[in-house]
Each structure stands twice: as structure tokens, then as C-alpha cells.
Amino acid sequence: MAGRKTRLGSIYYHDPMKKKLGLVFGCLCLVAPLVFAQAPAPDEPATAPGLAEAKAAQDAAVPSALDSALFYQLLLGEITLQEGEPAAGFALMLDAARKTNDAQLYQRATDIALQSRSGDAALQAAKAWQQAQPSSREANRYVLQILIALNRVADTAEVLETDIRLAPAPERLAALAAVPRIYARVNDKKLASATVEKALADYLNQAATASAAWTTLGRMRLAANDSSGALDAAKRAQAFDASAEGPVIVALDLMDPKLPEAESLVQKYLTSNAKALPEIRLAYARALLDAQRYTEATAQLQLVTSEKPDFPQGWLVLGSMQLQDNQLTQARASLERYVALVQQQAPQADDKRGLAQAYLWLSQVAEKRKDYAAAEAWLSKIDNSSDLAQAQIRRASILASQGKLNEGRQLIRQLPERSPEDSRQKLNAEVNLLREVKQYQPAYDLLVQALAKTPEDTDLLYDQAMMAEKLGRLDEMEQLLRQIIQLKPDFHHAYNALGYSLAERNLRLPEARELIQKALSYAPADPFIQDSLGWVEFRLGNKAEAARIFETAYKDKPDAEIAAHFGEVLWSLGLHERAKAIWKEGQLINPDNETLLETLKRLRVRL
């Protein structure tokens, strides 16, 4: 049994001769194209009148480039490679490629160098291939990718230009769109952007390619954090083709109060294109949500669902917003519509994640309606392993809503922890569970334990400050919020919370206003920060200004707490009927809102 190894259930060989025979077979596979590529294709058997023509064709056939010496060279190259001598194998393969001018051999030589992590040798082979076959796009792309891998970004401009030029005309726009992915791993994004701009110079003014080229340049500038340059590129791209989606996608990534022209590009596309893609309008709605412009986002989502009622994603996002606004009937209808549309087709991976999210939200709707059986039924539909943790957290909330808080907490604590993110998710879930049932002290204690491990975690510090406020420890809350501001000066929620707390207690009102205005400088469209500003203006006696601010905030985000403040300002101005109307709307939104209930009780108002 020498040279043979066996194990239970299988027999495998350790035989040098068999290994070499395998290499011979592999080499035959490699060189087969050299033998057959130039032979005449087989045809029907020649009839008697065609024998002379067949004989002439056979005589004229170009002989194969593969002779015994070349075959031996290729075989030797593969054997030396397998025996741990990649440099020798590479040299033999590259020499064979040069002799035959065969693309497969050039590619094999390049791959050998890449597999042995010899970037310079790979570049040598790819360039030899490129020079031998200048019309080969594959050879050119090898050179491009190797140069980028070697971080020789500045040397890629000419090669990239060649790649675009060699692309067939029907594929040229796709080739332009793929450029940012090619340079995605380059560290020096500014150099990459400048290099691409140089390479695309001839395509930036051609009618057929200008919009795509400027869009590509916009994406490169965006990656390089050149916002103004990216915006300029998007504008130029849209000027060449007003119906193109690419410039709009760049503009969506640029949307910011400091760059209002970016949103103008999006709006121009949506208003001038009757057949605007629903994905673009949905992305615009998401950008508005990120900017906390809730009313405008809702309007866009309603357009998506009315114009494209069979577009599932629109219903999913609309349902989530309706749930957030406590519009339970509407949320249920929208989410069930999403589920029905997705189930009509074969769900893809993204659809399965969306279904899981819809089931979670439908469960939450049922829980809010105190229909706990329905809430559990929705959760039981989730079979995606990555979403099971969220399902368990929802089950914990259902248990807590039924008075089984300890069981709910235990359900969260039993969740596995495979990463720090899992641990953080469990902590947040348990704190939120305790907050929902107004168990502020246990929530505070949990946060203290977590902060002992990460004392400068600003998110946890903020949660602790909010729990301290609920427990009446206002001095501690102020100290924690000031600590957050010191650690993270752009944490606008801390400025807002501290300013609002001072205004609520009627303390240091000029300072409170300054803090809230600081928060607004970071999030100018946030209706809850506007609510804080309106409240401090009211406390300062500026009732008309407060009413104006609340009018805007409540329009942007109909919310029970904003309604409570807005109504009180209107009440103080003698506008009692309007105040009652606003409070009634607030009750419909959230009848359990503490601020609204306290306001009505303090003012002795019955609705």
C-alpha cells in the first residue's frame, strides 16, 4: 500500500505519477484552443463535386502554433508552478504567450503572477498582452485593475480612457457608470477623482455620453468629499439629459440645507418627468425623513402609492410613518398592502427583510390595539434568522404590556450575543422596555452598569440623562448633558434637551434660548427642536413669535406634545376654540401623552 492513504468511507491517492498525469490533462485543457481554434469547422460530408474544394481548404488551413516544443514548455510551466516555483512557471508561460500571441496564455501568465502576489510581474504580463493585442478590452482591464491594486492611480488615466473607448457603443454608458466601483478601494479619493476627470475629458461634451460621464464624475467627487464639485457635475449632467436618473441620485446624496440647489435638481426631475421612477421619489421621501421634514415626506409617499399602487416599497415606508404618528388603522392597511404585493411575486432577499420588518410593525400595531394574539401571530411569520432577535424584543414588549415585565426582560436577556452590536441591541431593548412601562429606576441602573464599561459613550450618557430627568434628578441631568456637549460638541439633542429643561422650569431663559438655537444650527428642520424654541419664546413672553414657531412645527410634524404647547400658547392669546381644536387633534394622535394630559389638567380644560 506504499504511496496510498486510506480513511473510512473514502480512498484517495498520494501518487506522484497520478499527480503529473493530472497536470498533463490540465495542460491539454489549456492548450486545446491552440490546436482547434485554427482548424476548419467540421461540415457535412463532402459530396463528390465538392472534394476538390475541401482538399484546397485543407491545404490552405493555417497550421496550429502548438508543436512538441511549445507543448513541453507549457507542461513544464504548469509543473514548476505546482512544485512551488511560480517565478519559473510565470516566465515559461509568458514566453509561450509571446510566441503564440494567445490571449489565454497571456491571461494565464498574469494570473500566475497575481496568485503569487507579484504585482510587478502581473503588470509586466498584462502590459505585454495589451501591447500584443491593443484592441483587447480584457487585456486593458487587467492593466487598469493591477495599476489600481499597486496604488499607481495617476497612471490609470490613459488606460481608463482606452477601456471606455474599447467598450462597444451599446455598452459605453454602462462602462461609464461602472467607473466609481473600479476606484472604490482607492485611498486617495481626490487623486482618483482628478484621474477619472482626465480620462473622461473626451466624453464630457459628447451628446451621447455627456450626462453619464458627468454623473460618474459627480460620484467620484462625492466620494472625495467635494460637495460643491459633485453638485456642479450633477447640474451639468442634468442639463444634458433632464430625464436621466443618475444626476438625481447624486443630488439626493448631496441634499443638505447648506446645498439647496441639490434638492432643486431632484424636484426638477420629479416635476418634469411624468414617468419618474418610483424609486427616485421614494429615495427623495427618505431624504426628507432624514431631514425630519415629515409632512413633505408623507406627501411624497402618498404620491408614490397613488401613482404606482403596485410598488411595494412605497407602502412599507408609508406604513412605518403612519405607525410613528399613531395612525394605527392607516398603518395596518398600508403594511398589509405591502405584504400582499410582495407575496404576489417570488420574494427576493431584500423582500424577505422587508416582510420581516412589516410583520414587526404589524405586530406593534396589534399590540397598541391590545390585540396580543394578533401581535404574536404576526411575529410567528418571521422566519429570517437575522430578524428573530427583533421578533423576540417585540414579544418582550407584548409581555410587558400584559403586565409580565420580568418575563419580557428575561426574554431579552436570553438573546444570544455574537458581537458587541448584539450586546448593545439587548441593552437598548431592555432600557426601552423599562421606559415604556415607566420603570425609570431599573432603566437608570442598567445604564449605570453599561457606562462603567464605556464611560464616554455619549448615546448612553444621553439615555441616562433622560432617566435622571424622569426621576427628578435635574441637577444630575444637567451635569450629564454638559458632559455630552464637552465630549461631542455636535450632539444637538443634548443642547435641545438642556435648553428645553431650563425653559420648562422657567430658569435662565436667555441661556435656554441660546442652547436651543445651537441645536437648530445642527438640525434646522427638526420640528421638536422648533417646539423647544417656541416654548422658550413663550416663557420669555413673546407669545406671537411662539405661536408663529409652533404653527410651523405642528404643520411639519403633527405631534401630541407639540399640540399641547401650541394649544397653550393659543389659549393664552384668547384663541380658545382654536386651542381646543389643536388639543383634540393631539388626543387623536396620542391620547396618553403626558404633556398633553398635564396641560389640560393644569388649565382645567375639558374637551
C-alpha positions in Angstrom: 0.0 0.0 0.0 3.0 2.3 -0.4 2.1 5.7 -1.8 -1.6 5.2 -0.9 -3.5 6.6 2.1 -7.0 5.4 3.1 -9.7 6.5 5.5 -13.1 5.2 6.4 -15.7 6.0 3.7 -13.2 7.1 1.1 -9.9 6.2 -0.6 -7.7 8.9 -2.1 -4.3 8.7 -3.7 -1.0 10.3 -3.0 0.8 9.2 -6.2 3.3 11.5 -7.9 2.7 9.9 -11.3 -1.1 10.4 -11.0 -0.4 14.0 -10.0 1.7 14.6 -13.0 -0.9 12.9 -15.2 -3.4 15.4 -13.8 -1.1 18.2 -14.7 -0.9 16.9 -18.3 -4.6 16.8 -18.5 -4.8 20.4 -17.2 -2.3 21.5 -19.7 -4.2 19.8 -22.5 -7.3 21.8 -21.4 -5.2 25.0 -21.5 -3.7 24.4 -25.0 -6.7 22.8 -26.7 -7.7 26.2 -28.2 -4.3 26.4 -29.8 -5.0 23.1 -31.5 -8.6 23.5 -32.5 -9.2 27.3 -32.8 -7.4 27.5 -36.2 -8.8 24.2 -37.7 -11.6 24.4 -40.1 -15.0 23.8 -38.6 -16.5 20.3 -39.4 -19.1 20.3 -42.1 -21.4 17.9 -43.7 -19.6 15.1 -45.5 -18.3 16.5 -48.8 -20.1 15.3 -51.9 -18.2 14.2 -54.9 -18.4 17.6 -56.7 -17.0 19.3 -53.5 -14.0 17.1 -52.9 -11.6 19.4 -54.7 -12.7 22.5 -52.8 -12.4 20.6 -49.5 -8.9 19.4 -50.4 -7.9 23.0 -51.3 -9.3 24.3 -48.0 -7.4 21.7 -46.0 -4.2 22.6 -47.8 -4.8 26.3 -47.1 -5.5 25.9 -43.4 -3.1 27.7 -41.1 -1.2 25.1 -39.1 -1.5 25.1 -35.3 1.0 27.1 -33.3 1.3 24.2 -30.9 4.3 22.0 -31.6 6.0 19.5 -29.4 8.5 22.1 -28.0 5.7 24.5 -27.1 3.6 21.7 -25.6 6.6 20.7 -23.5 7.2 24.3 -22.4 3.6 24.7 -21.3 3.6 21.4 -19.4 6.9 22.3 -17.7 5.5 25.7 -16.8 2.5 24.1 -15.0 4.6 21.5 -13.3 7.1 24.0 -12.0 4.2 26.1 -10.7 2.7 23.2 -8.9 6.1 22.3 -7.4 6.4 25.7 -5.8 8.4 27.7 -8.3 5.9 30.4 -9.5 8.6 32.6 -10.9 9.8 29.9 -13.3 6.3 28.9 -14.2 5.4 32.5 -14.9 8.5 33.1 -17.2 7.7 29.9 -19.2 4.0 30.9 -19.6 4.7 34.5 -20.6 7.3 33.3 -23.1 4.8 30.9 -24.6 2.2 33.7 -24.8 4.6 35.9 -26.7 5.4 33.1 -29.1 1.8 32.3 -29.9 0.1 35.7 -29.2 -2.6 33.7 -27.5 -4.9 35.7 -25.1 -5.5 32.7 -22.8 -1.8 32.2 -22.3 -1.3 35.9 -21.5 -4.1 35.7 -19.0 -2.7 32.6 -17.5 0.7 34.2 -17.1 -0.9 37.3 -15.5 -3.0 35.1 -13.1 0.1 33.1 -12.1 1.8 36.4 -11.1 -1.3 37.6 -9.2 -1.7 34.3 -7.4 2.0 34.6 -6.2 1.4 38.2 -5.1 3.9 39.6 -7.5 2.2 42.8 -8.7 5.1 44.0 -10.8 5.3 40.7 -12.7 1.5 40.7 -13.2 1.7 44.2 -14.6 4.5 43.1 -16.9 2.4 40.3 -18.3 -0.7 42.4 -18.6 1.1 45.1 -20.4 2.7 42.6 -22.8 -0.8 41.3 -23.5 -2.1 44.8 -24.0 0.8 45.7 -26.4 0.4 42.4 -28.4 -3.4 42.8 -28.6 -4.2 46.5 -28.4 -7.8 46.0 -29.3 -8.4 43.6 -26.4 -10.5 45.2 -23.7 -9.8 42.3 -21.4 -6.1 42.9 -21.5 -6.6 46.6 -21.0 -8.9 46.0 -17.9 -6.2 43.7 -16.4 -3.7 46.6 -16.7 -6.2 49.0 -15.1 -7.0 46.8 -12.2 -3.4 45.9 -11.5 -2.4 49.6 -11.6 -5.1 50.4 -9.0 -4.1 47.5 -6.9 -0.5 48.8 -6.9 -1.8 52.2 -5.9 -0.5 53.7 -9.1 -3.7 55.7 -9.6 -2.2 58.6 -11.5 -1.0 56.1 -14.2 -4.6 54.8 -14.9 -6.0 57.8 -16.8 -4.9 56.7 -20.2 -5.8 53.1 -19.5 -9.3 54.1 -18.3 -9.9 56.2 -21.4 -8.9 53.2 -23.5 -11.3 51.0 -21.6 -14.2 53.3 -22.3 -13.2 53.6 -25.9 -12.9 49.9 -26.4 -16.4 49.3 -25.0 -18.9 48.5 -27.7 -21.2 51.5 -28.3 -24.3 49.9 -26.7 -22.2 49.2 -23.5 -20.4 52.5 -23.3 -22.9 54.1 -20.8 -22.7 51.1 -18.6 -18.9 51.3 -18.7 -19.0 54.9 -17.6 -21.4 54.1 -14.8 -19.1 51.3 -13.6 -16.1 53.6 -13.1 -16.7 54.6 -9.5 -16.8 50.9 -8.5 -13.4 50.3 -10.1 -11.9 53.1 -7.9 -13.9 52.3 -4.8 -11.0 50.9 -2.8 -8.5 53.7 -3.7 -7.5 55.6 -0.5 -6.7 58.9 -2.2 -10.2 59.8 -3.4 -9.2 63.3 -4.6 -6.5 61.8 -6.8 -8.9 59.2 -8.1 -11.4 61.9 -8.9 -8.9 64.0 -10.8 -7.6 61.0 -12.7 -11.1 60.0 -13.8 -11.9 63.5 -14.9 -8.8 63.5 -17.1 -9.7 60.1 -18.5 -13.3 61.2 -19.3 -12.4 64.5 -20.9 -13.5 63.4 -24.4 -16.8 62.1 -23.1 -17.9 65.2 -21.1 -19.2 67.1 -24.1 -20.4 64.4 -26.4 -24.2 64.4 -26.5 -24.4 60.6 -26.3 -22.2 60.3 -23.3 -22.1 63.7 -21.5 -24.8 63.0 -19.0 -23.4 59.6 -17.9 -19.8 61.0 -17.8 -20.8 64.0 -15.7 -22.8 61.7 -13.4 -19.7 59.5 -13.0 -17.6 62.5 -12.2 -20.2 63.6 -9.7 -20.0 60.3 -7.9 -16.2 60.4 -7.8 -16.3 64.0 -6.4 -18.9 62.9 -3.9 -16.6 60.1 -2.7 -13.8 62.7 -2.4 -16.0 64.9 -0.1 -16.1 67.6 -2.8 -19.7 68.5 -2.4 -19.7 71.7 -4.5 -17.9 69.9 -7.3 -20.3 67.0 -7.1 -23.2 69.3 -7.3 -21.7 71.1 -10.3 -21.3 67.8 -12.0 -24.9 66.7 -11.3 -26.2 70.0 -12.7 -24.2 69.6 -15.9 -25.4 66.0 -16.2 -29.0 67.0 -15.8 -28.5 69.9 -18.3 -27.5 67.3 -21.0 -30.4 64.9 -20.1 -33.3 66.1 -17.9 -34.8 62.6 -17.8 -31.6 60.8 -16.5 -31.8 59.3 -13.1 -28.0 59.4 -12.4 -27.7 63.1 -11.7 -30.7 62.9 -9.3 -29.2 60.1 -7.3 -26.0 62.2 -6.9 -28.2 65.2 -5.8 -30.1 63.0 -3.3 -26.8 62.1 -1.7 -26.0 65.8 -1.5 -29.3 67.0 0.0 -28.5 69.4 2.8 -29.8 72.7 4.0 -26.4 74.2 3.0 -26.8 73.0 -0.6 -30.4 73.8 -1.5 -29.6 73.5 -5.2 -29.2 69.7 -4.8 -32.9 69.4 -3.8 -33.8 71.7 -6.7 -32.3 69.1 -9.1 -34.4 66.4 -7.5 -37.6 68.5 -7.7 -36.9 69.4 -11.3 -36.6 65.8 -12.3 -39.8 64.8 -10.5 -41.9 67.7 -11.9 -40.6 67.4 -15.5 -40.8 63.6 -15.8 -44.3 62.2 -15.8 -42.9 58.7 -15.7 -40.4 59.4 -13.0 -39.1 56.2 -11.4 -40.9 55.4 -8.1 -37.6 54.5 -6.6 -36.4 58.1 -7.1 -39.5 59.6 -5.4 -39.1 57.1 -2.6 -35.5 58.0 -2.1 -36.5 61.6 -2.0 -39.1 60.8 0.7 -36.4 59.0 2.7 -34.1 62.1 2.4 -36.9 64.3 3.6 -37.4 61.9 6.6 -33.7 62.1 7.4 -34.1 65.9 7.4 -37.1 65.5 9.7 -39.4 67.1 7.2 -42.2 64.7 7.9 -45.1 66.4 6.2 -43.3 66.7 2.9 -42.1 63.1 3.2 -45.6 61.9 3.7 -46.8 63.9 0.7 -44.1 62.2 -1.5 -45.0 58.8 -0.2 -48.7 59.4 -0.9 -47.7 60.3 -4.5 -45.7 57.1 -4.8 -48.5 54.9 -3.6 -51.1 56.7 -5.8 -49.0 56.9 -9.0 -47.6 53.4 -8.6 -50.0 51.4 -6.3 -48.3 48.2 -7.2 -44.9 49.4 -6.0 -44.4 47.6 -2.6 -41.7 49.7 -1.0 -43.8 52.9 -1.0 -46.5 51.2 1.1 -43.8 49.9 3.6 -42.3 53.3 4.3 -45.7 55.0 4.4 -46.9 52.4 6.9 -43.9 53.0 9.1 -44.6 56.7 9.2 -48.3 56.2 9.9 -47.4 53.9 12.8 -44.9 56.5 14.1 -47.8 59.0 14.0 -50.1 56.6 15.8 -52.4 56.3 12.8 -53.0 52.7 13.5 -55.8 52.0 11.1 -53.9 53.6 8.2 -50.6 51.9 9.2 -52.2 48.5 9.3 -53.8 49.0 5.8 -50.5 50.2 4.3 -48.4 47.4 5.8 -50.9 44.7 4.8 -50.9 46.1 1.3 -47.1 45.8 1.2 -47.3 42.2 2.4 -49.9 41.3 -0.2 -47.9 42.9 -3.1 -44.6 41.1 -2.1 -46.3 37.8 -1.7 -47.7 38.1 -5.3 -44.2 37.7 -6.6 -41.3 35.5 -5.7 -39.7 37.3 -2.7 -36.0 38.2 -3.1 -33.6 38.6 -0.3 -34.4 42.3 0.2 -38.1 41.5 0.1 -37.7 38.9 2.9 -36.1 41.5 5.1 -38.9 43.9 4.2 -41.5 41.3 5.0 -39.9 40.7 8.4 -40.0 44.5 9.1 -43.6 44.7 8.0 -44.5 41.8 10.4 -42.7 43.5 13.2 -44.6 46.8 12.6 -48.0 45.0 12.2 -47.3 43.3 15.5 -46.7 46.6 17.1 -50.0 48.0 15.6 -51.8 45.0 17.1 -50.1 45.5 20.5 -51.1 49.1 20.6 -54.6 47.9 20.0 -54.2 45.4 22.8 -54.8 42.6 20.4 -52.0 40.5 21.8 -53.0 37.3 20.0 -52.8 39.1 16.6 -49.4 40.7 17.7 -48.0 37.2 18.3 -49.5 35.8 15.1 -47.6 38.4 13.1 -44.4 37.7 14.8 -44.8 34.0 14.2 -44.5 34.7 10.4 -40.9 35.8 10.8 -38.5 33.0 9.7 -35.5 35.0 8.7 -32.8 34.2 11.3 -31.3 37.7 11.2 -34.6 39.2 12.3 -35.5 36.7 15.0 -33.9 38.9 17.7 -36.2 41.8 16.8 -39.1 39.4 16.9 -38.1 38.4 20.5 -37.7 42.0 21.5 -41.3 42.7 20.2 -42.5 39.6 22.2 -40.9 41.1 25.3 -42.8 44.3 24.7 -46.1 42.3 24.3 -45.4 40.6 27.6 -44.7 43.9 29.4 -47.9 45.3 28.0 -49.7 42.4 29.6 -48.1 43.1 33.0 -45.4 40.4 32.6 -42.4 42.7 32.8 -40.0 40.2 34.3 -40.8 37.6 31.7 -40.2 40.2 29.0 -36.9 41.2 30.4 -35.9 37.6 30.7 -36.8 37.0 27.0 -34.4 39.9 26.0 -31.6 38.6 28.2 -31.8 35.2 26.7 -30.9 36.5 23.3 -27.5 35.3 22.0 -24.6 37.7 21.9 -22.3 37.0 18.9 -20.9 40.5 18.7 -20.7 43.8 20.6 -23.6 45.0 18.4 -25.8 42.2 19.8 -24.9 43.2 23.3 -25.8 46.8 22.6 -29.1 45.9 21.0 -30.1 43.9 24.1 -29.2 46.8 26.4 -31.2 49.3 24.3 -34.1 46.9 24.1 -34.3 46.3 27.9 -33.9 50.1 28.6 -36.7 50.9 26.1 -38.9 48.2 27.6 -38.5 49.6 31.1 -39.1 53.2 29.8 -42.3 52.1 28.1 -43.7 50.8 31.4 -42.3 53.8 33.3 -39.8 51.7 35.3 -37.3 54.5 35.3 -35.1 53.5 38.2 -34.3 50.0 36.9 -33.6 51.6 33.5 -31.3 54.1 35.1 -29.4 51.3 37.0 -28.9 49.4 33.7 -27.4 52.4 32.1 -25.0 53.0 35.1 -23.8 49.4 34.7 -23.2 49.8 31.0 -21.4 53.2 31.4 -19.0 51.6 33.9 -17.5 49.8 30.9 -17.7 52.7 28.4 -17.9 55.9 30.4 -17.6 58.2 27.4 -20.4 56.7 25.3 -22.5 59.8 24.5 -25.6 57.8 23.5 -25.7 56.0 26.8 -25.0 59.2 28.7 -27.9 60.9 26.9 -30.2 58.0 27.9 -29.0 58.2 31.5 -29.7 62.0 31.5 -33.3 61.4 30.3 -33.8 58.8 33.0 -32.4 61.2 35.6 -34.9 63.7 34.5 -37.8 61.2 34.8 -36.5 60.5 38.4 -36.5 64.2 39.2 -32.7 64.4 39.4 -32.5 67.6 37.4 -29.1 68.7 38.6 -27.6 65.4 37.6 -29.4 65.6 34.2 -27.8 69.0 33.5 -24.4 67.7 34.5 -24.7 64.7 32.2 -25.9 66.8 29.2 -23.0 69.2 29.7 -20.6 66.3 29.8 -22.0 65.1 26.5 -21.6 68.5 24.9 -18.0 68.5 26.0 -17.3 65.1 24.6 -19.2 65.6 21.4 -19.9 69.3 20.6 -22.2 68.5 17.6 -24.6 66.3 19.7 -27.6 68.6 19.1 -30.0 66.5 21.1 -28.0 67.4 24.3 -28.3 71.2 23.6 -32.0 70.8 22.9 -32.7 68.7 26.0 -30.8 71.1 28.3 -32.4 74.2 26.8 -35.9 72.8 27.0 -35.4 71.7 30.6 -34.4 75.2 31.6 -37.4 76.7 29.7 -39.7 74.1 31.3 -38.5 75.2 34.8 -38.6 78.9 33.8 -34.8 79.1 34.6 -32.0 81.1 32.8 -34.2 81.6 29.8 -31.7 83.6 27.7 -29.3 80.7 28.1 -32.0 78.2 27.3 -32.7 80.1 24.0 -29.0 80.1 23.1 -28.8 76.3 23.7 -31.8 75.6 21.6 -30.6 77.9 18.8 -27.3 76.0 18.9 -29.3 72.7 18.4 -31.1 74.3 15.5 -27.9 75.2 13.8 -27.2 71.5 13.5 -30.8 70.4 12.7 -32.7 73.4 11.4 -35.7 71.4 10.2 -36.2 69.4 13.4 -39.8 70.1 14.5 -39.1 69.0 18.0 -36.3 71.5 18.4 -38.6 74.2 16.9 -41.1 73.2 19.6 -38.4 73.8 22.2 -37.7 77.2 20.7 -41.4 78.1 20.7 -41.7 77.1 24.3 -38.8 79.3 25.4 -40.2 82.2 23.5 -43.5 81.7 25.2 -41.7 81.6 28.6 -40.0 84.9 27.7 -43.4 86.5 27.0 -43.0 86.5 23.2 -46.4 84.9 22.6 -46.9 86.0 19.0 -43.4 84.7 18.0 -44.1 81.5 19.9 -47.4 81.0 18.0 -45.6 81.5 14.7 -42.9 78.9 15.6 -45.5 76.4 16.8 -47.6 76.9 13.6 -44.6 75.8 11.5 -43.5 73.0 13.8 -47.0 71.5 14.1 -47.5 71.7 10.4 -44.2 69.8 9.8 -44.9 67.2 12.4 -48.4 66.8 13.9 -47.5 65.5 17.4 -49.3 65.3 20.7 -46.6 67.1 22.6 -46.3 69.9 20.1 -50.1 70.2 20.1 -50.0 70.6 23.9 -47.6 73.5 23.7 -49.2 75.1 20.7 -52.6 74.9 22.2 -51.4 76.5 25.5 -49.9 79.5 23.5 -53.2 79.9 21.6 -55.2 79.6 24.9 -53.0 82.4 26.4 -53.8 84.6 23.4 -57.5 84.1 24.0 -57.9 81.8 20.9 -59.7 79.2 23.0 -61.7 77.4 20.2 -58.6 77.0 18.1 -56.6 75.8 21.1 -59.3 73.2 21.8 -59.2 72.1 18.2 -55.4 71.6 18.3 -55.6 69.7 21.6 -58.3 67.4 20.2 -56.1 66.6 17.3 -53.3 65.9 19.8 -55.6 63.5 21.6 -56.3 61.6 18.4 -52.6 61.3 17.8 -51.7 60.1 21.3 -54.3 60.1 24.0 -51.8 59.1 26.6 -49.2 61.8 26.1 -48.2 63.1 29.5 -47.5 66.7 28.4 -50.9 67.0 26.8 -52.7 65.4 29.8 -50.9 67.7 32.3 -51.6 70.8 30.2 -55.4 70.1 30.1 -55.4 69.3 33.8 -53.5 72.5 34.8 -55.6 74.8 32.6 -58.8 72.9 33.7 -59.9 72.4 30.2 -62.3 69.6 29.2 -62.5 68.7 25.5 
